[in-house]
Amino acid sequence: MPSLDPATVRAFLERRLPATLELLRELVGINSYTGNREGVNHQGRVTARHFESLGFTSAFVAHADPAMGDHLVMTRAGRTPRTLALISHLDTVFPPEEEARNGFRWLPEGDRIYGPGTNDIKGGTAMMHLVLSALREHDPEAFESVTWKLLWNATEETLSRHFAEVCQAHLDPAHTRAALVFEAEGRPRGPSALVVARKGRATFRIQVEGRGSHAGAKHARGANAITQLAQVVERIAQLTDYPRHLTFNVGTIRGGVAVNRVPHEASADLEMRAFTREVYQSGMSAVLALAGHGEVRSPADGHACQIRVDVLSESPPWPRNPRTDALFEVWSATARDLGLPLESEERGGLSDGNWICDQFPTLDGLGPHGDNDHCSERSADGSKLPEYVLISSFVPKALLNTAALSRLIRSSTP
């Protein structure tokens, strides 16, 4: 491992850990629910202040939706235009009233720290600060040689397409060596794992128009939209194909007005996920093909239900690819040097990596480890526990990230 002494770097990280956790405590104490514009902007200002101490300059980018908070972009120019992008996000999924209702706040318990965003993703932001501090201290030549771009999405939890445009505006594909996403690491089988692929996701709304009628006096005249929707939902469930990693989930259903009326309308919202673009497109085609005349008809005159399919949103797949594999190999080789176990993970959930993997070499899962993301409840029997991060995961992961960044920078130096 070039240039860095692991024992010296580890000792530095251990000394810096209390300050890193204090930074995390400050971030967790700010409610930055996606819809809380003031909270997200406060989070951005506090984040900027901490990274400015490492020589970064701040720029806030107004969101395309004025109701949302501002994205944060921070820059530190290097001796060359070669660029490394580090990516996190400012928002969480927890409204202020939910945090208050569940008493969900910063709470250390042994090796765990519970709190909103501890793992997703404020812990990742704290990890970024710790890693950059260590690299500046122990490999200043590498740290100074590249241009750093740090980017925080204000609306990641709502799958913000606008942030992709921000990344494209601030990152030059010709010079960007890597886009590194500091979402929480995975441990699907025990050892640490970095994310090398993510499923894409499409959401749909199925709307069925039937014909209403009196359920007692004129039942035969009706065309039951709920019955038709039930058949469509069953057909959608059969589209799930686990060997192809293609899944469908009908999440909500609505329909009808009263039990004495044959329902004239019904609807369902669903999502589809797939790793590869080919499987993703085949799933899209299968759902869209459900539109048209339905099988449920009025017994009186044959009036058919009509099925409409609307695509509500799309987030592209991030398939495994050679550029991501090359980045993973840098971290994997570094882990072998350090004697740390490391695996790769293809994750079903989404991140900002989905939006940028086509433009830049992308690697994800560089944050610390925890669990129960998006959960705020705690039950007396322990069957429900809120989101937490593991304190013990910070130093080993920061050591790996610091050493891998040093290796990556030096490998790209002419």
N, C-alpha and C positions, 0 to 999 in steps of 0.2 A: 504494500500500500504506500504510494509515494508521499513523501514529505511530512506525513503526520505520524506522531507517536501515539498509539491508541491509549496507553496508560495516562499520558499527560492530558490528552483531550478528555478522557473520561473524568479525570479529577477536576478539570475545569467545569465540565457539565454538572457534576455533582455539587460544586460550589455555587453554580448559577441556578440550580433547580429551585431553591426557595424564592428567588426573584421571579423566575418564570411562573411559578404557581401564584405569586402575588399578582402578576400581570393577568393570569387567567381568572383569578378571583374578581379583579376589577371588571373584566369583560363580561363575566357571567352575571355580575350584579346589575347589568344594563339590560332591560327588556328590549330585545331587538326582533320581536315578532315581525314577520314580513310586512304585515299591514300597518305596523306602528312606524310611520315615516320618521317621526321625531326620534324615536328610540334607535332606529337603524342609523340615522345620521349622527346621533350621539356616539354610537358604537364606532362609526367611521372616524370621527374626530379623535376619540381616545386611541384607537388603533394607530392612526397616523402619528400621533404624538410619540408613541413608543418607538416606532420604526424610524422616525426622524432622528432619533438619537444615534442611529447606525449610519447616518449620512444620506438618508433617502429624502426626496422631495415629494410633496403630495399634490394630487389633482383629483378633484371630485367631479364626476361625470353625471349630469342629470339623467335620470331614468326617462325612457320614452313615455312612461306612464307617470304623470305629475303627482299622482297619489302615492307613489312609491319613493323610497329613499334613494340616495345617490350612491352610485358605484364609486369605489376608491381605487385609484391607480397611483402607485409610488415607484419612483425611478431613482436609480443610482448609476450614473454613467461610469463606464470603465475605460481602460486604455484602448479597448478595441470595441467594435460594434457587435461582436459575438454576444448573444443575449441569452440569459436564462430567465424564464418566467415561473414565478411561484404563485399559486392560486389558492384562495380560500373564499369564504363568503361571510357576510355580516349578519345575515338573518337567521332566525330560528322559527320553529313551528308553534311556539307556545304564546298565546295571547296573555296579556297581563292578568286578566281575571282568572285564567286557568292556573297560572303560577300562584296567585293569592289563594285560590280555593284549595289547592292541594299542598300548600306550604312548600312549594318546590323552589328551593333556593340553594345557594352554596352550602354544602354540608359534607365535611370530611368525616369518613368513618374507616379507620384502618388504612388500607391501601387504596380505598376508593374515595373519589370526590363526586358527590351527586350535585346536580344542578343543570339548569337549562343551557345547552350548548357545550357542556364540558367535553363531550366527545364529538358532537356534530354542530359546529366545527371550530368552536373557539379554542378547543385544545389543539387543533391544527394550526391556528394562528399563533398560539404560544410556542408551538414547536418550531414554526418558521423563525421566530425571533431568537430562540435558543440556538438553532443551527447556524443562522447567519452570524450571531455573536461569536460562536466557536470558530467558524471559518475565518472571520476577520482577525481573530486573535492568533490562530495557530497556522493559518496558511494565507497570510495577507497578500502574497504574490498572486495566488489564484483568485482571491476575493476581489482584488483591485483590477484584475485583467479583463473581467467580463462586465457587460452592462446588465444590471439587474432590473427586472420589471416585476413588481408585486401587484397582483390584481385581486380585488375583493368584489364579489357579486352581491348586490343589495337584495336580490330576489331569487336566489338559487332554489329555495324550497318550493317555488312555484314554476320551476323549470324555465327560467328566463331566457328567451331567445335574444333579447336585447344585449345581454352580457356578451354573447358571442360576437356581436358587432363591435362592442367595446374592445374585446381582445384583438379582433382583426385590425382595428384602427390603431392600436398601440404596439402591435407586434409585427415585425417584418419576417415573413417566412424564410427569406434568404439568410437571415442572421440568427434566428431563434433556434438554439441548439436543443432546447427541451422546454416543455410546459409541464410543470410538476404540481400535481393537485394534492393538497394536504388534508383530504378527507381521512377519517379514521382508518387505520390499518385493518386488514381482515385476519382472522385466525380460524379458517373453516375446519382445519384438522388439527389444530394445536399450535404449530409454529407460526411465527409472524408471516404475513403474506402481503404482497403488493398487488394492486389491481392492474391488470393488463388488458382487460376488455370489460365492457358493460353492455347490457341489453339496451336496445332501443325500445321506445314506448310510443304507442298511438292510443288515443282515447276517442271513443265514438258515442254517439247518441242514436239509439234505435227508437223511432217513433212509429206507432201503428195507429192508423185511422180506420175505425170500424164504422158501425152505424148503431146509434142508440135507439132503444125502444123500451116500452113498458115490459118489465120482466114477468108480469103476471098476465096481462091481457093480450100482448102482442110479442111474445117471446120469439116466435119464429121469424119475425121481421128483422130482428137485430142481427148484427155481425159483431161478435164479441171480441173487442180489441185485446183484452187481457188474455183470452184463450189463445189468440194468435201470437201475442208476445211470448207466452209460455213456450210455444213451439219453437219460436226463434231462439229463445234463451237456451233451450235444450240443444239446438243445432250449434249454437256458439260454443257450448261446453264441450261438444264432441270435436271441436277444432283443435283443442289443446293436444299437443304432440310432444311429450317429454323427450323422446330420443332426439328430436330436432331442436330442443330447448325453446319451443314455441308455446306460450301460455296465454290464455284468455281468462279474464275475470269480470263477471257481471257484478258491479258493485252496488247499484241502486236501481230500484224499480218503482214506478208510479203508475197509477191507472184508476179509472172509474171515479164515480161520484157518490153513488148510493147502491145498496144491495137490491133495491127494487127497480133498477135500471140496467139494461144490458149496456155495458160500457162502450162508449163511442171512441175512446182514445186511451192509449197506454204508452209508456216509454221506459227505456232502460239505458243506463250509462255503463260503459264497460271500458276496459283497457286490454291491450295486447302487448306482449313483450317478446323480443327475439334478439339473438346475438348477431346474426349475419344479415346483410342487406337482402340476400336472396330469400331467406326464410321470412324476413320482415315483409317484403313485398308480396310474397305468396299469402301471408296472413291478411294483409290489407285487402288483397283481391277477394279472398274468401268472405270477409265481412261485407264488403261493398256489394258482392253478388247476392246478398240476402234481400236487397231492395226490390220492390215490385209488387205484383199481386200476391196476396197471401192465400193459404189453403182454406182458411176459415171463411165461410160464406153464409149469408142469410138463407135458411131453409125455405123461406117464402119465395124469394125471387132470384137467389144466387148472387146477391150483391157481395163483392169480395172485400176483405180488409186490404188496405194498402200499407206497405212497409217502406219507410224512408230511413236511410242511413246517412248520418252526417259525421264527418271527421272533425273532432273538436280541437285536437292538438297532436303534434308529432315531435318526438325527440329522437334523433337518428341513432342507429346502433353504433357502438364503438367496437368493431370486430378486432380480434387479435391480428397484429400486423407486424412486419419486420422492423419498423422504426420503434414501436413500443418494445418489442423483444430486445432490440439492441440496447435500449435504456435499461431494461430490467437486468440484462447481463452485467451492466456496470455495477448495479446494486448487488447482484448475486455474487459477483467476483469479490466485491468488497466484503460482503457478509462472510464468505469463505475465509478471507484473510483474517477477519476478526473472530472467527469461530462462532458466528451467530447463525442459527437456523433461519432460512428464509425460503418461502415458497411464492408462487404466483397464484392469483385468483381471478377467475372470470366471474364478475359480480352481477347479479340481477338488477340491483338498484342503479339509479341514475346519478350523474354528477355533471359538473361543468366539462369534464373530459369528453362527454358525448358530443358537445358542440364544437370542440376544437381539434379533435383527433385527426380530422382530415387535413388541417392546415399545418399542424406542428407535431413533432414527436412528443407523445404524451404518456405519462406514467402517473398512477394514482395510488392512494392508500399510504401517503407519506406521513400521516399524523400519528398520534399516540393510539393506544388501544383502550377500549372500554366496551360498553354494551348498553342496550335498552334505548337506543336512539328513538326520539319522537315519543317517549313515554314520560309521563309526569306523575302517575299514580303510585301510591305505596299502600300496601295492605298489611294488616297486623300479622297475618300468617306468613308473610314473605312471598306470597305467590305473585304479587305485583311489586316491582321495584322500578324506580325512575332511572333516567339516563345517568350514567356515571363514566368517569375516566379512571384508569389505573395509574397512580403516581409512579409505580415501578416501571411503567412502560416508557417513560420520557427519556431517561438517560441512554438506555441501549439503542432506542430508535434514533435519537439525536446523534449518537456516535456513528451509527450506520449512515445516516443522511449526510453528516458532515464529511465523512471520509469518502463517500460515493461522489459527492459534489466536487471534492478536490480531485478525485480521479477523472471525473467527466471533464472538468475544465482543462486539466493538463493533457488529456487525450486529444482535445480539440485545439491545442496550442500549436501553431506552425513551428 
